[in-house]
């Protein structure tokens, strides 16, 4: 694989059936299969107005994705969720590139706004490297410890 990632930010209506399939497969592979966590992947948010999918392709293979949500969809602020990278593409900084690109996409769509995430608790330091700070106590979501984190306006 080459190192170059091609990023695309699309609404649900803009996704091709192939892109939608690849997106759902990556999310299910990571969150359901890899993390052995059955959860409601199809939560009704993907197709809402103000929700976008950030897709990262390397050599025509989807290797990274995140979901960008307008204020009021998941949190009172803009939020990023469903952050996932293909297992075989990890270990080379792709996750950090995905988060930076997600933040930049949010800023392009909504301007300099606060961004909130519901993060798996063990990833607090990782998200902290992108300016997110813990704003909640730990809670269980789908059997996995989570915390809410916020990134203030730049």
C-alpha angles and dihedrals in degrees: 000000000000120000096239116106118200110210124205126181113199141166118234091260091054095054117103116225088252092053092047091050092048091047095050092043092053092048093047092045091053104035103030106027105027096038092036090227118139105204137151099276092171096062099156095250100100094072097045123112110262095032121114136182119223108207124191116199128190116186090344093306121116104238102162140021144169137180119235115203131193120237111283097029100091103348136013086259134049109286143194121217145157090047106180140161129192110259094231091052096054128107098051102082097271092131092055091047089050093052094046091049090047091053091047091049091051090051091049092051101037106015126235100339136147113270123207129196136186099223132189101254095236089061095060094110092046093053090041088065087064095052099267119140128195112259102169143046117258116278136176119253116179088343094304123110110248138177131196115240131186134203112208123224109284 
